[in-house]
Amino acid sequence: MIEAFLFPVFRSATPLMLAAMGGVWCERSGVTQIALEGIMLIGAFFGAVAAYSTGSAWLGFAGGMLAGMIFSSIYGVMVLHARANQIVAGMAMNFLAMGVPPVLSAFWYGSAGSTPMLPESARFEWFPIFFALASVVVSAVLYSKSRFGLRMRFAGEHPKALATAGVSVLVKRWQGVLISGALAAAAGAALSLCLASSYSRGMSAGRGFIALAAVILGKWKPIPTALACLLFGVAEAAQIRLQGVVLWGTEAVPVQFIQMLPYIVTLVVLAGFVGRAKAPEALGHME
Amino acid sequence: MILFLRTLLGVGAGLGAGLCVAAYVGESPWKVFKVLMGSSFGSAYSLGTTLLYAVPLLLTGMAVAIPFRAGLFNIGAEGQLTIGALTAASVAILFPDLPPFFAVLTALVAAALGGGLWGGFVGWLKATRGSHEVITSIMMNFIAAALASYVALYWIKDPSSAAAESVSISESYRLIPWTLFEGASMGLALPICLAIALILHFVLERSVFGFRLKAVGENENAAQYHGISRERVWIESMFLSGALAGLVALPEVLGNAYKFKLGFSPGYGFVGIAVALVARGKIIHILWSSLLFAVLQKGSASLDLETEHLNRDIVYWIQALIILGVSAEVLWSRIFQWRRERNRRKARST
């Protein structure tokens, strides 16, 4: 019973945790990151492309992360140098990520909807789950025990103090953007290389936004954020388990209400339990 | 004027970059441009169909622009328009026997109320619970999609149809398309929505309500000191925004399909964000920016048919690049500054 439930929970929580850790670092450094969803799609697509063309899951995963970093650096240039509004530019990145995979996969593979099925050898069974847990542990340690973590937090909380100490706020924020690109793309690669066996259109299915909700729910701290991801993982796993189950009366719960579950949980939790979550002081502001 | 020029520069840069992608996959940019223009304005029929995209975008563009003025970012227009169309269709199916004029009015109020409450809830959550509107409105989108699927499949389903769509609404609810457009389903919805836009333009620029919106958007603290409740402004602007998005039922349900079809919107709510951004939140500018994005939407369908290597998804690239181009404020202002300085230097040296 525990195995049958715990495994699906961790499987569902894996992409959420990876993307959410990216979100934590980016937002801690003072840059709003609503493009997690788009970066995930990019990671899922280029991860599958790299795995398919090299035949190696490892190279696929690395390729996906690299693509995510390149993609997020467009965002970095836009918000850190061209001073675009971060939410607006983030939405634009999400749009771009919806368009890039179908056009390229139609051009490369002749199908706009998905990449070719990956052979067993080019897929992962366990690795992304471990990678996600490792990213949480490493983030938590760096966050509270390292100079790097302290400086990242200051970049988002009190950039002037950081600058006065002789550390470049811009560099810290670039690091935040790139980390979020790598980790959110890893989340996408986990989808296409582990949870499924190829990239398919829109496969991130709102997970990037749920990861962002988890970041807010976890008050921008790694461990609470990871716990929030597990909560959403439970909701998603329950959603799969509940389909066709008769809870009361004679009819099965309509599938639509089960589909709503993770989103309603997010809303209730955001409205009810967080209280007024305190965002990093300088989040979204450029000096 | 310079602001307008900067916007134009951003749009041009985005469009140009998008067409370069077309060149990469082996399609001549000029041909893509011609296909886009031809399929949008080639005949009275295609103009009518383009307007069929433009009118919903006009509504959702305003739905994003109005809270934007108050400093809120409404990503929920997609969910709000789904709920608006759903309530309008449901009301029309529940009360099929209303007299013609009254019927349309009832459906309109239902659509505005449905969308308005859906959007207002997001404003209320922000005002009373402090939940960030971006996240909550995205969640409300997902919930709206699932709810619409439930209602369309279980409550108002057309049993004779294999698709997830409702039964047709009765004659008295229907807006008859103008013969001017040679068969495109565009009629009364166009002048009604234009009138709404003009009225809202004056409300935003000239009324106390418009001033309160702007005051909260520009400086929350100053507004609070002057006795303007930002919470009230948040709820009101999100309600109005949702109501506008809900009115998409007018061109789509009452004017075009005559029924609620699941997934009828090709992302009007999201494209509305781009529309509002390019217009910089000004209603008057939304009039042309909604047409611009309608051309892209309409043209994208033709790209599938008329080009070999491109599909409609290229439009996402163009939209994204236009948004990025327009939002790169500092880039363009630096370029203008640089030119101004060069001119000054020239003037000094002569």
Interface residues (C-beta under 8 A of the other chain):
Chain A: I34 I74 M78 H81 A82 R83 A84 N85 I87 V88 A89 M91 A92 M93 F95 L96 M98 G99 V100 P102 V103 A106 F107 A112 G206 F209 L212 A213 I216 P254 Q256 F257 Q259 M260 Y263 I264 T266 L267 L270 A271 G272 V274 G275 R276 A277
Chain B: V21 V25 F73 I75 L125 R129 G130 S131 H132 V134 I135 T136 I138 M139 M140 F142 I143 A146 L147 S149 Y150 L153 Y154 F270 I273 A274 L277 H309 L310 N311 D313 I314 V315 Y316 W317 Q319 A320 L321 I323 L324 S327 A328 E329 V330 L331
